[in-house]
């Protein structure tokens, strides 16, 4: 099964959070680097890191 880019970004962000990173200390560039996507791709998918978090909550 292939994950969508949104799912992959959320999964990578969740890994960072579960490893002890504080959500407030994460920035979009950290998320992009971890997910191996360009910043413009992130903003095409999500308004900001908070909308990414809402997406993650909705998928759970």
C-alpha positions in Angstrom: 0.0 0.0 0.0 1.4 3.4 -1.0 0.9 6.3 1.4 -0.2 9.7 0.2 2.1 12.5 0.7 -0.1 13.9 3.4 0.0 10.6 5.2 3.7 10.4 4.9 4.2 13.9 6.2 1.9 13.1 9.2 3.7 9.8 9.9 7.1 11.5 9.9 5.9 14.3 12.1 4.3 11.8 14.5 7.6 9.9 14.7 9.4 13.2 15.7 6.7 13.9 18.4 6.9 10.3 19.8 10.7 10.6 20.0 10.3 13.4 22.4 10.3 16.5 20.2 7.9 19.2 21.5 5.3 20.3 18.9 5.9 24.0 19.8 9.6 23.5 18.9 9.0 21.9 15.6 9.0 24.2 12.6 7.8 23.6 9.1 11.4 23.2 7.8 12.0 20.4 10.3 8.9 18.6 9.1 9.9 19.1 5.5 13.4 17.8 6.1 12.1 14.8 8.0 9.5 14.1 5.3 11.8 14.7 2.4 9.5 17.2 0.8 9.9 20.8 -0.4 8.5 23.6 1.7 6.1 24.6 -1.1 4.7 21.1 -1.2 4.0 21.3 2.5 2.1 24.5 2.0 0.2 23.0 -0.9 -1.0 20.3 1.4 -1.5 22.2 4.7 -2.0 25.8 5.7 0.5 25.5 8.6 1.8 23.0 11.1 -1.5 23.3 13.1 -3.6 22.2 10.1 -1.1 19.2 9.8 -1.8 18.4 13.4 -5.6 18.6 12.8 -5.2 16.3 9.8 -3.3 13.8 12.1 -6.0 13.9 14.8 -8.7 13.3 12.2 -6.8 10.3 10.8 -6.5 8.8 14.3 
